[in-house]
């Protein structure tokens, strides 16, 4: 997905913003996978 930054504010660091957003998405996906594994393990071992 690409965002048109040509009309954005000149003081905004769009490369840094995009990097931060991509890191947020990556860590969110990893967190969701870990939670699913944790809940699956709890279901298997505790029930």
mmCIF entry with sequence, helices, sheets and N, C-alpha, C, O atoms, coordinates in Angstrom:
data_MODEL
# 
_entry.id   MODEL 
# 
_entity.id                         1 
_entity.type                       polymer 
_entity.pdbx_number_of_molecules   1 
# 
_entity_poly.entity_id                      1 
_entity_poly.type                           'polypeptide(L)' 
_entity_poly.nstd_linkage                   no 
_entity_poly.nstd_monomer                   no 
_entity_poly.pdbx_seq_one_letter_code       
;(UNK)(UNK)(UNK)(UNK)(UNK)(UNK)(UNK)(UNK)(UNK)(UNK)(UNK)(UNK)(UNK)(UNK)(UNK)(UNK)
(UNK)(UNK)(UNK)(UNK)(UNK)(UNK)(UNK)(UNK)(UNK)(UNK)(UNK)(UNK)(UNK)(UNK)(UNK)(UNK)
(UNK)(UNK)(UNK)(UNK)(UNK)(UNK)(UNK)(UNK)(UNK)(UNK)(UNK)(UNK)(UNK)(UNK)(UNK)
;
_entity_poly.pdbx_seq_one_letter_code_can   XXXXXXXXXXXXXXXXXXXXXXXXXXXXXXXXXXXXXXXXXXXXXXX 
_entity_poly.pdbx_strand_id                 A 
# 
loop_
_entity_poly_seq.entity_id 
_entity_poly_seq.num 
_entity_poly_seq.mon_id 
_entity_poly_seq.hetero 
1 1  UNK n 
1 2  UNK n 
1 3  UNK n 
1 4  UNK n 
1 5  UNK n 
1 6  UNK n 
1 7  UNK n 
1 8  UNK n 
1 9  UNK n 
1 10 UNK n 
1 11 UNK n 
1 12 UNK n 
1 13 UNK n 
1 14 UNK n 
1 15 UNK n 
1 16 UNK n 
1 17 UNK n 
1 18 UNK n 
1 19 UNK n 
1 20 UNK n 
1 21 UNK n 
1 22 UNK n 
1 23 UNK n 
1 24 UNK n 
1 25 UNK n 
1 26 UNK n 
1 27 UNK n 
1 28 UNK n 
1 29 UNK n 
1 30 UNK n 
1 31 UNK n 
1 32 UNK n 
1 33 UNK n 
1 34 UNK n 
1 35 UNK n 
1 36 UNK n 
1 37 UNK n 
1 38 UNK n 
1 39 UNK n 
1 40 UNK n 
1 41 UNK n 
1 42 UNK n 
1 43 UNK n 
1 44 UNK n 
1 45 UNK n 
1 46 UNK n 
1 47 UNK n 
# 
_struct_asym.id          A 
_struct_asym.entity_id   1 
# 
_struct_conf.conf_type_id            HELX_P 
_struct_conf.id                      HELX_P1 
_struct_conf.pdbx_PDB_helix_id       AA1 
_struct_conf.beg_label_comp_id       UNK 
_struct_conf.beg_label_asym_id       A 
_struct_conf.beg_label_seq_id        14 
_struct_conf.pdbx_beg_PDB_ins_code   ? 
_struct_conf.end_label_comp_id       UNK 
_struct_conf.end_label_asym_id       A 
_struct_conf.end_label_seq_id        46 
_struct_conf.pdbx_end_PDB_ins_code   ? 
_struct_conf.beg_auth_comp_id        UNK 
_struct_conf.beg_auth_asym_id        A 
_struct_conf.beg_auth_seq_id         14 
_struct_conf.end_auth_comp_id        UNK 
_struct_conf.end_auth_asym_id        A 
_struct_conf.end_auth_seq_id         46 
_struct_conf.pdbx_PDB_helix_class    1 
_struct_conf.details                 ? 
_struct_conf.pdbx_PDB_helix_length   33 
# 
_struct_conf_type.id          HELX_P 
_struct_conf_type.criteria    ? 
_struct_conf_type.reference   ? 
# 
loop_
_atom_site.group_PDB 
_atom_site.id 
_atom_site.type_symbol 
_atom_site.label_atom_id 
_atom_site.label_alt_id 
_atom_site.label_comp_id 
_atom_site.label_asym_id 
_atom_site.label_entity_id 
_atom_site.label_seq_id 
_atom_site.pdbx_PDB_ins_code 
_atom_site.Cartn_x 
_atom_site.Cartn_y 
_atom_site.Cartn_z 
_atom_site.occupancy 
_atom_site.B_iso_or_equiv 
_atom_site.pdbx_formal_charge 
_atom_site.auth_seq_id 
_atom_site.auth_comp_id 
_atom_site.auth_asym_id 
_atom_site.auth_atom_id 
_atom_site.pdbx_PDB_model_num 
ATOM 1   N N  . UNK A 1 1  ? 0.841  -1.168  0.000  1.00 0.00 ? 1  UNK A N  1 
ATOM 2   C CA . UNK A 1 1  ? 0.000  0.000   0.000  1.00 0.00 ? 1  UNK A CA 1 
ATOM 3   C C  . UNK A 1 1  ? 0.887  1.232   0.000  1.00 0.00 ? 1  UNK A C  1 
ATOM 4   O O  . UNK A 1 1  ? 1.874  1.294   0.733  1.00 0.00 ? 1  UNK A O  1 
ATOM 5   N N  . UNK A 1 2  ? 0.545  2.186   -0.802 1.00 0.00 ? 2  UNK A N  1 
ATOM 6   C CA . UNK A 1 2  ? 1.348  3.390   -0.919 1.00 0.00 ? 2  UNK A CA 1 
ATOM 7   C C  . UNK A 1 2  ? 0.488  4.608   -0.623 1.00 0.00 ? 2  UNK A C  1 
ATOM 8   O O  . UNK A 1 2  ? -0.682 4.664   -1.000 1.00 0.00 ? 2  UNK A O  1 
ATOM 9   N N  . UNK A 1 3  ? 1.078  5.575   0.052  1.00 0.00 ? 3  UNK A N  1 
ATOM 10  C CA . UNK A 1 3  ? 0.392  6.810   0.390  1.00 0.00 ? 3  UNK A CA 1 
ATOM 11  C C  . UNK A 1 3  ? 1.063  7.945   -0.364 1.00 0.00 ? 3  UNK A C  1 
ATOM 12  O O  . UNK A 1 3  ? 2.290  8.046   -0.381 1.00 0.00 ? 3  UNK A O  1 
ATOM 13  N N  . UNK A 1 4  ? 0.265  8.795   -0.983 1.00 0.00 ? 4  UNK A N  1 
ATOM 14  C CA . UNK A 1 4  ? 0.801  9.938   -1.705 1.00 0.00 ? 4  UNK A CA 1 
ATOM 15  C C  . UNK A 1 4  ? 1.179  11.022  -0.698 1.00 0.00 ? 4  UNK A C  1 
ATOM 16  O O  . UNK A 1 4  ? 0.311  11.616  -0.059 1.00 0.00 ? 4  UNK A O  1 
ATOM 17  N N  . UNK A 1 5  ? 2.469  11.272  -0.564 1.00 0.00 ? 5  UNK A N  1 
ATOM 18  C CA . UNK A 1 5  ? 2.947  12.262  0.406  1.00 0.00 ? 5  UNK A CA 1 
ATOM 19  C C  . UNK A 1 5  ? 3.350  13.573  -0.254 1.00 0.00 ? 5  UNK A C  1 
ATOM 20  O O  . UNK A 1 5  ? 3.958  14.425  0.395  1.00 0.00 ? 5  UNK A O  1 
ATOM 21  N N  . UNK A 1 6  ? 3.024  13.753  -1.525 1.00 0.00 ? 6  UNK A N  1 
ATOM 22  C CA . UNK A 1 6  ? 3.451  14.956  -2.236 1.00 0.00 ? 6  UNK A CA 1 
ATOM 23  C C  . UNK A 1 6  ? 2.764  16.217  -1.714 1.00 0.00 ? 6  UNK A C  1 
ATOM 24  O O  . UNK A 1 6  ? 3.309  17.312  -1.853 1.00 0.00 ? 6  UNK A O  1 
ATOM 25  N N  . UNK A 1 7  ? 1.591  16.085  -1.123 1.00 0.00 ? 7  UNK A N  1 
ATOM 26  C CA . UNK A 1 7  ? 0.860  17.251  -0.622 1.00 0.00 ? 7  UNK A CA 1 
ATOM 27  C C  . UNK A 1 7  ? 0.938  17.350  0.901  1.00 0.00 ? 7  UNK A C  1 
ATOM 28  O O  . UNK A 1 7  ? 0.177  18.096  1.519  1.00 0.00 ? 7  UNK A O  1 
ATOM 29  N N  . UNK A 1 8  ? 1.846  16.608  1.494  1.00 0.00 ? 8  UNK A N  1 
ATOM 30  C CA . UNK A 1 8  ? 1.974  16.619  2.949  1.00 0.00 ? 8  UNK A CA 1 
ATOM 31  C C  . UNK A 1 8  ? 2.793  17.790  3.449  1.00 0.00 ? 8  UNK A C  1 
ATOM 32  O O  . UNK A 1 8  ? 3.346  18.564  2.668  1.00 0.00 ? 8  UNK A O  1 
ATOM 33  N N  . UNK A 1 9  ? 2.861  17.904  4.745  1.00 0.00 ? 9  UNK A N  1 
ATOM 34  C CA . UNK A 1 9  ? 3.618  18.982  5.374  1.00 0.00 ? 9  UNK A CA 1 
ATOM 35  C C  . UNK A 1 9  ? 5.114  18.746  5.168  1.00 0.00 ? 9  UNK A C  1 
ATOM 36  O O  . UNK A 1 9  ? 5.581  17.619  5.331  1.00 0.00 ? 9  UNK A O  1 
ATOM 37  N N  . UNK A 1 10 ? 5.868  19.775  4.817  1.00 0.00 ? 10 UNK A N  1 
ATOM 38  C CA . UNK A 1 10 ? 7.292  19.582  4.528  1.00 0.00 ? 10 UNK A CA 1 
ATOM 39  C C  . UNK A 1 10 ? 8.122  19.184  5.756  1.00 0.00 ? 10 UNK A C  1 
ATOM 40  O O  . UNK A 1 10 ? 9.207  18.623  5.604  1.00 0.00 ? 10 UNK A O  1 
ATOM 41  N N  . UNK A 1 11 ? 7.634  19.462  6.958  1.00 0.00 ? 11 UNK A N  1 
ATOM 42  C CA . UNK A 1 11 ? 8.395  19.115  8.156  1.00 0.00 ? 11 UNK A CA 1 
ATOM 43  C C  . UNK A 1 11 ? 8.179  17.660  8.566  1.00 0.00 ? 11 UNK A C  1 
ATOM 44  O O  . UNK A 1 11 ? 8.867  17.164  9.459  1.00 0.00 ? 11 UNK A O  1 
ATOM 45  N N  . UNK A 1 12 ? 7.248  16.979  7.937  1.00 0.00 ? 12 UNK A N  1 
ATOM 46  C CA . UNK A 1 12 ? 6.942  15.595  8.309  1.00 0.00 ? 12 UNK A CA 1 
ATOM 47  C C  . UNK A 1 12 ? 7.973  14.648  7.707  1.00 0.00 ? 12 UNK A C  1 
ATOM 48  O O  . UNK A 1 12 ? 8.283  14.737  6.519  1.00 0.00 ? 12 UNK A O  1 
ATOM 49  N N  . UNK A 1 13 ? 8.502  13.745  8.522  1.00 0.00 ? 13 UNK A N  1 
ATOM 50  C CA . UNK A 1 13 ? 9.460  12.747  8.061  1.00 0.00 ? 13 UNK A CA 1 
ATOM 51  C C  . UNK A 1 13 ? 8.679  11.481  7.695  1.00 0.00 ? 13 UNK A C  1 
ATOM 52  O O  . UNK A 1 13 ? 8.477  10.603  8.534  1.00 0.00 ? 13 UNK A O  1 
ATOM 53  N N  . UNK A 1 14 ? 8.249  11.398  6.450  1.00 0.00 ? 14 UNK A N  1 
ATOM 54  C CA . UNK A 1 14 ? 7.367  10.308  6.026  1.00 0.00 ? 14 UNK A CA 1 
ATOM 55  C C  . UNK A 1 14 ? 8.071  8.959   6.012  1.00 0.00 ? 14 UNK A C  1 
ATOM 56  O O  . UNK A 1 14 ? 7.434  7.938   6.274  1.00 0.00 ? 14 UNK A O  1 
ATOM 57  N N  . UNK A 1 15 ? 9.351  8.924   5.717  1.00 0.00 ? 15 UNK A N  1 
ATOM 58  C CA . UNK A 1 15 ? 10.067 7.650   5.735  1.00 0.00 ? 15 UNK A CA 1 
ATOM 59  C C  . UNK A 1 15 ? 10.094 7.071   7.145  1.00 0.00 ? 15 UNK A C  1 
ATOM 60  O O  . UNK A 1 15 ? 9.877  5.873   7.329  1.00 0.00 ? 15 UNK A O  1 
ATOM 61  N N  . UNK A 1 16 ? 10.356 7.906   8.131  1.00 0.00 ? 16 UNK A N  1 
ATOM 62  C CA . UNK A 1 16 ? 10.363 7.452   9.516  1.00 0.00 ? 16 UNK A CA 1 
ATOM 63  C C  . UNK A 1 16 ? 8.963  7.026   9.946  1.00 0.00 ? 16 UNK A C  1 
ATOM 64  O O  . UNK A 1 16 ? 8.798  6.011   10.623 1.00 0.00 ? 16 UNK A O  1 
ATOM 65  N N  . UNK A 1 17 ? 7.967  7.797   9.555  1.00 0.00 ? 17 UNK A N  1 
ATOM 66  C CA . UNK A 1 17 ? 6.576  7.465   9.891  1.00 0.00 ? 17 UNK A CA 1 
ATOM 67  C C  . UNK A 1 17 ? 6.188  6.107   9.313  1.00 0.00 ? 17 UNK A C  1 
ATOM 68  O O  . UNK A 1 17 ? 5.593  5.283   10.007 1.00 0.00 ? 17 UNK A O  1 
ATOM 69  N N  . UNK A 1 18 ? 6.521  5.876   8.058  1.00 0.00 ? 18 UNK A N  1 
ATOM 70  C CA . UNK A 1 18 ? 6.192  4.599   7.424  1.00 0.00 ? 18 UNK A CA 1 
ATOM 71  C C  . UNK A 1 18 ? 6.933  3.447   8.087  1.00 0.00 ? 18 UNK A C  1 
ATOM 72  O O  . UNK A 1 18 ? 6.374  2.363   8.252  1.00 0.00 ? 18 UNK A O  1 
ATOM 73  N N  . UNK A 1 19 ? 8.180  3.672   8.466  1.00 0.00 ? 19 UNK A N  1 
ATOM 74  C CA . UNK A 1 19 ? 8.935  2.633   9.162  1.00 0.00 ? 19 UNK A CA 1 
ATOM 75  C C  . UNK A 1 19 ? 8.320  2.295   10.510 1.00 0.00 ? 19 UNK A C  1 
ATOM 76  O O  . UNK A 1 19 ? 8.223  1.124   10.878 1.00 0.00 ? 19 UNK A O  1 
ATOM 77  N N  . UNK A 1 20 ? 7.907  3.315   11.243 1.00 0.00 ? 20 UNK A N  1 
ATOM 78  C CA . UNK A 1 20 ? 7.275  3.097   12.542 1.00 0.00 ? 20 UNK A CA 1 
ATOM 79  C C  . UNK A 1 20 ? 5.960  2.354   12.383 1.00 0.00 ? 20 UNK A C  1 
ATOM 80  O O  . UNK A 1 20 ? 5.666  1.441   13.156 1.00 0.00 ? 20 UNK A O  1 
ATOM 81  N N  . UNK A 1 21 ? 5.170  2.732   11.397 1.00 0.00 ? 21 UNK A N  1 
ATOM 82  C CA . UNK A 1 21 ? 3.886  2.073   11.156 1.00 0.00 ? 21 UNK A CA 1 
ATOM 83  C C  . UNK A 1 21 ? 4.082  0.613   10.760 1.00 0.00 ? 21 UNK A C  1 
ATOM 84  O O  . UNK A 1 21 ? 3.338  -0.256  11.213 1.00 0.00 ? 21 UNK A O  1 
ATOM 85  N N  . UNK A 1 22 ? 5.070  0.339   9.923  1.00 0.00 ? 22 UNK A N  1 
ATOM 86  C CA . UNK A 1 22 ? 5.343  -1.043  9.525  1.00 0.00 ? 22 UNK A CA 1 
ATOM 87  C C  . UNK A 1 22 ? 5.818  -1.875  10.709 1.00 0.00 ? 22 UNK A C  1 
ATOM 88  O O  . UNK A 1 22 ? 5.454  -3.045  10.829 1.00 0.00 ? 22 UNK A O  1 
ATOM 89  N N  . UNK A 1 23 ? 6.629  -1.283  11.585 1.00 0.00 ? 23 UNK A N  1 
ATOM 90  C CA . UNK A 1 23 ? 7.069  -1.995  12.787 1.00 0.00 ? 23 UNK A CA 1 
ATOM 91  C C  . UNK A 1 23 ? 5.878  -2.280  13.696 1.00 0.00 ? 23 UNK A C  1 
ATOM 92  O O  . UNK A 1 23 ? 5.783  -3.366  14.268 1.00 0.00 ? 23 UNK A O  1 
ATOM 93  N N  . UNK A 1 24 ? 4.976  -1.324  13.833 1.00 0.00 ? 24 UNK A N  1 
ATOM 94  C CA . UNK A 1 24 ? 3.765  -1.522  14.633 1.00 0.00 ? 24 UNK A CA 1 
ATOM 95  C C  . UNK A 1 24 ? 2.940  -2.683  14.088 1.00 0.00 ? 24 UNK A C  1 
ATOM 96  O O  . UNK A 1 24 ? 2.479  -3.527  14.856 1.00 0.00 ? 24 UNK A O  1 
ATOM 97  N N  . UNK A 1 25 ? 2.753  -2.734  12.794 1.00 0.00 ? 25 UNK A N  1 
ATOM 98  C CA . UNK A 1 25 ? 1.988  -3.823  12.189 1.00 0.00 ? 25 UNK A CA 1 
ATOM 99  C C  . UNK A 1 25 ? 2.675  -5.171  12.404 1.00 0.00 ? 25 UNK A C  1 
ATOM 100 O O  . UNK A 1 25 ? 2.015  -6.161  12.721 1.00 0.00 ? 25 UNK A O  1 
ATOM 101 N N  . UNK A 1 26 ? 3.986  -5.212  12.234 1.00 0.00 ? 26 UNK A N  1 
ATOM 102 C CA . UNK A 1 26 ? 4.743  -6.454  12.409 1.00 0.00 ? 26 UNK A CA 1 
ATOM 103 C C  . UNK A 1 26 ? 4.622  -6.960  13.847 1.00 0.00 ? 26 UNK A C  1 
ATOM 104 O O  . UNK A 1 26 ? 4.345  -8.140  14.065 1.00 0.00 ? 26 UNK A O  1 
ATOM 105 N N  . UNK A 1 27 ? 4.829  -6.074  14.833 1.00 0.00 ? 27 UNK A N  1 
ATOM 106 C CA . UNK A 1 27 ? 4.749  -6.486  16.234 1.00 0.00 ? 27 UNK A CA 1 
ATOM 107 C C  . UNK A 1 27 ? 3.322  -6.848  16.631 1.00 0.00 ? 27 UNK A C  1 
ATOM 108 O O  . UNK A 1 27 ? 3.122  -7.714  17.482 1.00 0.00 ? 27 UNK A O  1 
ATOM 109 N N  . UNK A 1 28 ? 2.339  -6.206  16.034 1.00 0.00 ? 28 UNK A N  1 
ATOM 110 C CA . UNK A 1 28 ? 0.948  -6.561  16.302 1.00 0.00 ? 28 UNK A CA 1 
ATOM 111 C C  . UNK A 1 28 ? 0.651  -7.975  15.805 1.00 0.00 ? 28 UNK A C  1 
ATOM 112 O O  . UNK A 1 28 ? 0.002  -8.754  16.503 1.00 0.00 ? 28 UNK A O  1 
ATOM 113 N N  . UNK A 1 29 ? 1.121  -8.306  14.606 1.00 0.00 ? 29 UNK A N  1 
ATOM 114 C CA . UNK A 1 29 ? 0.915  -9.646  14.060 1.00 0.00 ? 29 UNK A CA 1 
ATOM 115 C C  . UNK A 1 29 ? 1.605  -10.695 14.920 1.00 0.00 ? 29 UNK A C  1 
ATOM 116 O O  . UNK A 1 29 ? 1.028  -11.746 15.199 1.00 0.00 ? 29 UNK A O  1 
ATOM 117 N N  . UNK A 1 30 ? 2.840  -10.418 15.342 1.00 0.00 ? 30 UNK A N  1 
ATOM 118 C CA . UNK A 1 30 ? 3.573  -11.358 16.194 1.00 0.00 ? 30 UNK A CA 1 
ATOM 119 C C  . UNK A 1 30 ? 2.849  -11.529 17.518 1.00 0.00 ? 30 UNK A C  1 
ATOM 120 O O  . UNK A 1 30 ? 2.741  -12.648 18.020 1.00 0.00 ? 30 UNK A O  1 
ATOM 121 N N  . UNK A 1 31 ? 2.354  -10.444 18.089 1.00 0.00 ? 31 UNK A N  1 
ATOM 122 C CA . UNK A 1 31 ? 1.622  -10.507 19.351 1.00 0.00 ? 31 UNK A CA 1 
ATOM 123 C C  . UNK A 1 31 ? 0.357  -11.334 19.241 1.00 0.00 ? 31 UNK A C  1 
ATOM 124 O O  . UNK A 1 31 ? 0.042  -12.108 20.145 1.00 0.00 ? 31 UNK A O  1 
ATOM 125 N N  . UNK A 1 32 ? -0.366 -11.183 18.153 1.00 0.00 ? 32 UNK A N  1 
ATOM 126 C CA . UNK A 1 32 ? -1.591 -11.954 17.947 1.00 0.00 ? 32 UNK A CA 1 
ATOM 127 C C  . UNK A 1 32 ? -1.275 -13.436 17.828 1.00 0.00 ? 32 UNK A C  1 
ATOM 128 O O  . UNK A 1 32 ? -1.970 -14.268 18.409 1.00 0.00 ? 32 UNK A O  1 
ATOM 129 N N  . UNK A 1 33 ? -0.231 -13.771 17.079 1.00 0.00 ? 33 UNK A N  1 
ATOM 130 C CA . UNK A 1 33 ? 0.161  -15.177 16.936 1.00 0.00 ? 33 UNK A CA 1 
ATOM 131 C C  . UNK A 1 33 ? 0.559  -15.756 18.289 1.00 0.00 ? 33 UNK A C  1 
ATOM 132 O O  . UNK A 1 33 ? 0.174  -16.878 18.618 1.00 0.00 ? 33 UNK A O  1 
ATOM 133 N N  . UNK A 1 34 ? 1.327  -15.002 19.077 1.00 0.00 ? 34 UNK A N  1 
ATOM 134 C CA . UNK A 1 34 ? 1.732  -15.494 20.393 1.00 0.00 ? 34 UNK A CA 1 
ATOM 135 C C  . UNK A 1 34 ? 0.531  -15.683 21.315 1.00 0.00 ? 34 UNK A C  1 
ATOM 136 O O  . UNK A 1 34 ? 0.485  -16.650 22.076 1.00 0.00 ? 34 UNK A O  1 
ATOM 137 N N  . UNK A 1 35 ? -0.435 -14.780 21.258 1.00 0.00 ? 35 UNK A N  1 
ATOM 138 C CA . UNK A 1 35 ? -1.635 -14.931 22.076 1.00 0.00 ? 35 UNK A CA 1 
ATOM 139 C C  . UNK A 1 35 ? -2.448 -16.150 21.666 1.00 0.00 ? 35 UNK A C  1 
ATOM 140 O O  . UNK A 1 35 ? -2.976 -16.861 22.522 1.00 0.00 ? 35 UNK A O  1 
ATOM 141 N N  . UNK A 1 36 ? -2.553 -16.396 20.371 1.00 0.00 ? 36 UNK A N  1 
ATOM 142 C CA . UNK A 1 36 ? -3.274 -17.578 19.896 1.00 0.00 ? 36 UNK A CA 1 
ATOM 143 C C  . UNK A 1 36 ? -2.571 -18.848 20.377 1.00 0.00 ? 36 UNK A C  1 
ATOM 144 O O  . UNK A 1 36 ? -3.226 -19.796 20.810 1.00 0.00 ? 36 UNK A O  1 
ATOM 145 N N  . UNK A 1 37 ? -1.242 -18.866 20.303 1.00 0.00 ? 37 UNK A N  1 
ATOM 146 C CA . UNK A 1 37 ? -0.494 -20.026 20.790 1.00 0.00 ? 37 UNK A CA 1 
ATOM 147 C C  . UNK A 1 37 ? -0.669 -20.197 22.296 1.00 0.00 ? 37 UNK A C  1 
ATOM 148 O O  . UNK A 1 37 ? -0.837 -21.320 22.773 1.00 0.00 ? 37 UNK A O  1 
ATOM 149 N N  . UNK A 1 38 ? -0.634 -19.115 23.037 1.00 0.00 ? 38 UNK A N  1 
ATOM 150 C CA . UNK A 1 38 ? -0.833 -19.175 24.478 1.00 0.00 ? 38 UNK A CA 1 
ATOM 151 C C  . UNK A 1 38 ? -2.216 -19.713 24.827 1.00 0.00 ? 38 UNK A C  1 
ATOM 152 O O  . UNK A 1 38 ? -2.346 -20.587 25.684 1.00 0.00 ? 38 UNK A O  1 
ATOM 153 N N  . UNK A 1 39 ? -3.233 -19.202 24.178 1.00 0.00 ? 39 UNK A N  1 
ATOM 154 C CA . UNK A 1 39 ? -4.593 -19.669 24.453 1.00 0.00 ? 39 UNK A CA 1 
ATOM 155 C C  . UNK A 1 39 ? -4.772 -21.122 24.024 1.00 0.00 ? 39 UNK A C  1 
ATOM 156 O O  . UNK A 1 39 ? -5.451 -21.886 24.709 1.00 0.00 ? 39 UNK A O  1 
ATOM 157 N N  . UNK A 1 40 ? -4.176 -21.511 22.911 1.00 0.00 ? 40 UNK A N  1 
ATOM 158 C CA . UNK A 1 40 ? -4.244 -22.912 22.482 1.00 0.00 ? 40 UNK A CA 1 
ATOM 159 C C  . UNK A 1 40 ? -3.556 -23.822 23.480 1.00 0.00 ? 40 UNK A C  1 
ATOM 160 O O  . UNK A 1 40 ? -4.067 -24.897 23.794 1.00 0.00 ? 40 UNK A O  1 
ATOM 161 N N  . UNK A 1 41 ? -2.394 -23.402 23.988 1.00 0.00 ? 41 UNK A N  1 
ATOM 162 C CA . UNK A 1 41 ? -1.693 -24.180 24.995 1.00 0.00 ? 41 UNK A CA 1 
ATOM 163 C C  . UNK A 1 41 ? -2.477 -24.276 26.284 1.00 0.00 ? 41 UNK A C  1 
ATOM 164 O O  . UNK A 1 41 ? -2.505 -25.329 26.919 1.00 0.00 ? 41 UNK A O  1 
ATOM 165 N N  . UNK A 1 42 ? -3.113 -23.186 26.676 1.00 0.00 ? 42 UNK A N  1 
ATOM 166 C CA . UNK A 1 42 ? -3.940 -23.213 27.886 1.00 0.00 ? 42 UNK A CA 1 
ATOM 167 C C  . UNK A 1 42 ? -5.125 -24.164 27.708 1.00 0.00 ? 42 UNK A C  1 
ATOM 168 O O  . UNK A 1 42 ? -5.478 -24.910 28.620 1.00 0.00 ? 42 UNK A O  1 
ATOM 169 N N  . UNK A 1 43 ? -5.725 -24.126 26.532 1.00 0.00 ? 43 UNK A N  1 
ATOM 170 C CA . UNK A 1 43 ? -6.848 -25.021 26.267 1.00 0.00 ? 43 UNK A CA 1 
ATOM 171 C C  . UNK A 1 43 ? -6.400 -26.480 26.328 1.00 0.00 ? 43 UNK A C  1 
ATOM 172 O O  . UNK A 1 43 ? -7.082 -27.328 26.904 1.00 0.00 ? 43 UNK A O  1 
ATOM 173 N N  . UNK A 1 44 ? -5.252 -26.757 25.729 1.00 0.00 ? 44 UNK A N  1 
ATOM 174 C CA . UNK A 1 44 ? -4.765 -28.145 25.662 1.00 0.00 ? 44 UNK A CA 1 
ATOM 175 C C  . UNK A 1 44 ? -4.336 -28.656 27.039 1.00 0.00 ? 44 UNK A C  1 
ATOM 176 O O  . UNK A 1 44 ? -4.681 -29.773 27.424 1.00 0.00 ? 44 UNK A O  1 
ATOM 177 N N  . UNK A 1 45 ? -3.588 -27.844 27.774 1.00 0.00 ? 45 UNK A N  1 
ATOM 178 C CA . UNK A 1 45 ? -3.002 -28.325 29.022 1.00 0.00 ? 45 UNK A CA 1 
ATOM 179 C C  . UNK A 1 45 ? -3.895 -28.118 30.245 1.00 0.00 ? 45 UNK A C  1 
ATOM 180 O O  . UNK A 1 45 ? -3.749 -28.842 31.231 1.00 0.00 ? 45 UNK A O  1 
ATOM 181 N N  . UNK A 1 46 ? -4.792 -27.178 30.212 1.00 0.00 ? 46 UNK A N  1 
ATOM 182 C CA . UNK A 1 46 ? -5.577 -26.860 31.404 1.00 0.00 ? 46 UNK A CA 1 
ATOM 183 C C  . UNK A 1 46 ? -7.011 -27.384 31.359 1.00 0.00 ? 46 UNK A C  1 
ATOM 184 O O  . UNK A 1 46 ? -7.684 -27.417 32.389 1.00 0.00 ? 46 UNK A O  1 
ATOM 185 N N  . UNK A 1 47 ? -7.478 -27.784 30.206 1.00 0.00 ? 47 UNK A N  1 
ATOM 186 C CA . UNK A 1 47 ? -8.867 -28.255 30.123 1.00 0.00 ? 47 UNK A CA 1 
ATOM 187 C C  . UNK A 1 47 ? -8.897 -29.753 29.935 1.00 0.00 ? 47 UNK A C  1 
ATOM 188 O O  . UNK A 1 47 ? -9.974 -30.342 29.842 1.00 0.00 ? 47 UNK A O  1 
# 
